[in-house]
Amino acid sequence: MKSIQPLFIIILSVIAPSLFLAGVVFGHYFSESQVLIADSISSWVSAVATVAIAILTFILAKETWHLREAQISQLEELKRENFRPNIGFQLEPNPVSMQFMDVQVNNLGKGIAKKVKFSFYGKDGLEISDGENIIVDKILSLSMFNKGIESIGIGQKLSSFLFSFIDLERETEAVNIFDIYFDLKITFEDIKGNKYENIFAVDF
């Protein structure tokens, strides 16, 4: 609707003076007495034309300003993309054996990530508390997840051993490991303090 409104105003601004002029010209032939003399007709035409030009100038200035704002916004976004970090998270098998699982945090973006923080949530959307999820407990036992990471460089990876499936089966006798699920929210900043967040769903 917003994109149609300026076009509608422009059309109306052009048609209105045209209709007025048409009325003046053709009204001369259908009127018994000429009410408007030549000078007054000229004055009215000039006045209407001035108003139409003023309206069109205002619309043009407004659209030019909006276009300039959009261009500035796009340039700022392009600049921001040049130093935007992107923090990733994954669980992967240890090269030694498939039964050992490592946890990895990496920066896949184009800039340094600062003040990286981690929080964990269940399917109900509530933050997971201690002892509620054995995998989350193991992850939070690692300092980088518990205290956060001050900064991660471009392309840098931080990896740590997390658990072995053999030990996990012993510890989760009353829990089906395939029922384990949680959402991990990672918040971080770029070098200029712009804030970002990534959310990963971990479903065993």
N, C-alpha and C positions, 0 to 999 in steps of 0.2 A: 504493500500500500504506500509506503514511504517513497519508493522509487517512481510511482505513478503520479504522486502529488505535484512535484515540480513541473512535469510535462503538462499536466492539466492546467496549472496556473499560467504557463507560457502560452498554451493554446487560447485560454480565456483572455489573456492580455492582448493577443493579436486579433482575436475575433471581435472583442468589444469595440475598439475604435473603428474597425471595418464596418460593423453594423451601424454605428453612429453616422459614419460618412455616407453609407448607403441610404440611411433614412433621410439625411439632409438632401442628397442629390435627387432621390426619387420623390421625396416629399414635396419638392418644388413643383412637380408636374401634377400632383394630386391635390394640392392645396389651392383654394380660391385666392388667398392673399398670401404674399410672401412675407412671412413674419421676420425672417432673418435677412438682414442686408449682407452684402459681400464682406464687409469688414468684420462683422460679428461671426460669420461662418468661418472666416480665416482664423479668428481668435480662438474659437471653439476647437477647430481642427488642431491648431498648435498646442492648445492646452491638453487635449486628449492624447496627442502624440507624445508630449513631454511626460505625461503620467505613465503611458505604456513603456516608454524608454526607461524611465526610472524603475518601474517594476521589473523589467527584464534585466536591468543592470544589477539590481539587488539580488535577483535569483542567480545570476551568473556569479556574482561575488560570493554568495552563500555556497554554491556548488563547488566553486574553486577552493574555498576554505576547507570544505569537507574533504575534497580530493587531496589537498595538502596535508591535512591531518592523517588521512589514510596512508599517504606515502611516508610520512614521518614515522607512523606506527610500524609500517612494514620494515623500514630501515632499522629501527630500534630492535625489532624482532630478529632481523638478520644478524645484527651485531651481537645480540644475546646468544644466538645459536652458535657463534664462533667460540664461545667459552662456556657453553652449557655442559655440565657433567651429566652422567646417566649411570646410576648405581644399580648393578644387577646382583642377583642372589641365586645360588643353585646348590643342590646336593648332587654329588657325583661319586662314583666308585673310586677307591684308592687304587693307584697303579699296582700295588703289591698284591691285592686280592679283591675280588668282587664283593666279599662279605664285609669289607671295611668301607665305611662311608665318610667322605670328607664334606665339609661345608666351605663354600667359596663366595667371597664378596669381591666384585670387580667394578672398575670404572670404565664404561664403554663410551663415555662422552668425549667432548673436545676440550674440556676444561677441568681444573682441579675441583674436587668435591670437598666441602668443609662441613664440620658439625654434623656428621652422619649419625643418625639415631634409629633404633629399631624398636618396634612394638608389635605384639602378637595378639590376634583376635580369633575367637571361635566362630562357628557357623551362626551363632546368635548375634554376632556383631559386638559382643562384649570382650573386653581385654582379658586375656588368659592369666589366671593367677598362679602362684607357685604350687606345684604338685598336681595341677589339673591336666597337664599334657606332658608326657615323658620326653618327647622329642624337643618341645619348647624348653623344658628344664635343662636338657643337655646343651642346647644352643646357648641359653642364657648363662650357663656355667663358663662359657668362653668370655674372656674380658672384652673383646671387641664388640660383642653383642650386648653385654651387660652395661658397660660404661660408655659405649659409643666409640666412634672413630673421629679423631680431630681432623684428619685430611687424608684423601686418597688421590694420588697423582693420576695423570692421563695414562690409561692402559694398565694401571697397577692392579694386581690381584693379591688378595689376602686369603690364604687357605689354611684350614686346620682339620685335624682328625676329629670326627664327631662321635661315631659309635661303630660297633660291629654287630651284625645281625644275630650272631650266636649269643652275645651278652644281652642283646635287646630282648630276645625270646625268653631268657631266664627272668628278666626284670618285668616282663609284661605278661605273666601267666594269666592274669585275670582280664587282660585287654587284648582284643584282636588288633594286631598291628595295622591291618588294612583298613581299619576304621579311623585311623589317626588323620586329622585334618586341621589345618589352621591357615589363617591369612597373616602374612608378614607385611607390615607397612614400614617403608624406609623413607625418612625425611632427611633432606640435605640442602646445602646452599652452594651457590657458585662464589667466585672470588669477589663479586660485588654485593653479596648478601641476598640475592634473589632466591626465594625458597621453592623447593620442588618436593614431590613425593612419588614413590613407586609402590605398587601393591602387588604382591605375589601370593597366589593360592598354592599351598603345598598339600597335596592329597595322596596319601599312601595307597 
